[in-house]
Amino acid sequence: MRIELYSIPNCKHSLKIEDFLQKNNIQFKKIMVNDEQIKKEIKRLIGYEKDISFLKITRNHSINLIDGFNEHAINMEIIEHIKKDHPKIEV
């Protein structure tokens, strides 16, 4: 599983997401959405530009996006997945 935080400058959701991931020892890559190349990549991924930070979760056969800070969705998509696939890892 690969987790990427697409962070829009001055977005309160980005700070909450980053804090949550760090507190739960979840590795992620932070991508600042501040240049045209990244904005084009986002538009290619989802078909439009986003005005809120989001997580991109890539697994073997799927890509899921979570808009803003949604603790329940993060738990379901990331933490529960880690517990299921790697029961010896504590998160």
TORKOL-4160 file (C-alpha; in steps of 0.2 Angstrom, whole numbers, padded with zeros to 4 digits, m for minus):
91
<pt num="1" X="0000" Y="0000" Z="0000"/>
<pt num="2" X="0006" Y="0017" Z="m0004"/>
<pt num="3" X="m0001" Y="0033" Z="0004"/>
<pt num="4" X="0001" Y="0050" Z="m0003"/>
<pt num="5" X="m0005" Y="0066" Z="0005"/>
<pt num="6" X="m0009" Y="0080" Z="m0008"/>
<pt num="7" X="m0007" Y="0095" Z="0002"/>
<pt num="8" X="m0014" Y="0112" Z="m0003"/>
<pt num="9" X="m0005" Y="0127" Z="0004"/>
<pt num="10" X="m0014" Y="0134" Z="0020"/>
<pt num="11" X="m0026" Y="0119" Z="0021"/>
<pt num="12" X="m0032" Y="0115" Z="0039"/>
<pt num="13" X="m0037" Y="0097" Z="0033"/>
<pt num="14" X="m0019" Y="0094" Z="0027"/>
<pt num="15" X="m0012" Y="0098" Z="0045"/>
<pt num="16" X="m0025" Y="0086" Z="0053"/>
<pt num="17" X="m0022" Y="0072" Z="0041"/>
<pt num="18" X="m0003" Y="0074" Z="0043"/>
<pt num="19" X="m0004" Y="0074" Z="0062"/>
<pt num="20" X="m0016" Y="0059" Z="0062"/>
<pt num="21" X="m0004" Y="0048" Z="0051"/>
<pt num="22" X="0011" Y="0053" Z="0061"/>
<pt num="23" X="0002" Y="0049" Z="0077"/>
<pt num="24" X="m0002" Y="0032" Z="0070"/>
<pt num="25" X="0015" Y="0028" Z="0063"/>
<pt num="26" X="0009" Y="0027" Z="0045"/>
<pt num="27" X="0022" Y="0031" Z="0032"/>
<pt num="28" X="0016" Y="0043" Z="0018"/>
<pt num="29" X="0023" Y="0054" Z="0005"/>
<pt num="30" X="0018" Y="0073" Z="0006"/>
<pt num="31" X="0015" Y="0081" Z="m0011"/>
<pt num="32" X="0013" Y="0100" Z="m0011"/>
<pt num="33" X="0000" Y="0105" Z="m0023"/>
<pt num="34" X="0008" Y="0122" Z="m0028"/>
<pt num="35" X="0014" Y="0120" Z="m0046"/>
<pt num="36" X="0005" Y="0117" Z="m0063"/>
<pt num="37" X="0012" Y="0099" Z="m0065"/>
<pt num="38" X="0005" Y="0092" Z="m0049"/>
<pt num="39" X="m0012" Y="0101" Z="m0053"/>
<pt num="40" X="m0012" Y="0092" Z="m0070"/>
<pt num="41" X="m0008" Y="0076" Z="m0062"/>
<pt num="42" X="m0023" Y="0078" Z="m0050"/>
<pt num="43" X="m0034" Y="0083" Z="m0065"/>
<pt num="44" X="m0029" Y="0067" Z="m0074"/>
<pt num="45" X="m0032" Y="0056" Z="m0059"/>
<pt num="46" X="m0050" Y="0062" Z="m0055"/>
<pt num="47" X="m0055" Y="0073" Z="m0070"/>
<pt num="48" X="m0056" Y="0090" Z="m0061"/>
<pt num="49" X="m0045" Y="0101" Z="m0049"/>
<pt num="50" X="m0047" Y="0099" Z="m0031"/>
<pt num="51" X="m0048" Y="0114" Z="m0019"/>
<pt num="52" X="m0045" Y="0103" Z="m0003"/>
<pt num="53" X="m0031" Y="0092" Z="0003"/>
<pt num="54" X="m0033" Y="0073" Z="0000"/>
<pt num="55" X="m0026" Y="0056" Z="0003"/>
<pt num="56" X="m0022" Y="0045" Z="m0012"/>
<pt num="57" X="m0021" Y="0027" Z="m0006"/>
<pt num="58" X="m0014" Y="0015" Z="m0019"/>
<pt num="59" X="m0015" Y="m0004" Z="m0017"/>
<pt num="60" X="m0011" Y="m0018" Z="m0029"/>
<pt num="61" X="m0027" Y="m0016" Z="m0040"/>
<pt num="62" X="m0035" Y="0000" Z="m0034"/>
<pt num="63" X="m0033" Y="0018" Z="m0030"/>
<pt num="64" X="m0044" Y="0027" Z="m0017"/>
<pt num="65" X="m0045" Y="0045" Z="m0013"/>
<pt num="66" X="m0051" Y="0053" Z="0004"/>
<pt num="67" X="m0055" Y="0071" Z="0003"/>
<pt num="68" X="m0051" Y="0082" Z="0018"/>
<pt num="69" X="m0049" Y="0075" Z="0036"/>
<pt num="70" X="m0061" Y="0061" Z="0038"/>
<pt num="71" X="m0055" Y="0050" Z="0052"/>
<pt num="72" X="m0068" Y="0036" Z="0050"/>
<pt num="73" X="m0063" Y="0034" Z="0031"/>
<pt num="74" X="m0044" Y="0034" Z="0035"/>
<pt num="75" X="m0047" Y="0021" Z="0048"/>
<pt num="76" X="m0057" Y="0010" Z="0036"/>
<pt num="77" X="m0045" Y="0012" Z="0021"/>
<pt num="78" X="m0028" Y="0012" Z="0030"/>
<pt num="79" X="m0028" Y="0006" Z="0048"/>
<pt num="80" X="m0040" Y="m0008" Z="0046"/>
<pt num="81" X="m0031" Y="m0014" Z="0030"/>
<pt num="82" X="m0015" Y="m0014" Z="0039"/>
<pt num="83" X="m0022" Y="m0024" Z="0054"/>
<pt num="84" X="m0030" Y="m0036" Z="0043"/>
<pt num="85" X="m0014" Y="m0039" Z="0032"/>
<pt num="86" X="m0001" Y="m0037" Z="0045"/>
<pt num="87" X="m0008" Y="m0042" Z="0062"/>
<pt num="88" X="0009" Y="m0041" Z="0071"/>
<pt num="89" X="0010" Y="m0022" Z="0067"/>
<pt num="90" X="0003" Y="m0011" Z="0080"/>
<pt num="91" X="m0005" Y="0005" Z="0073"/>
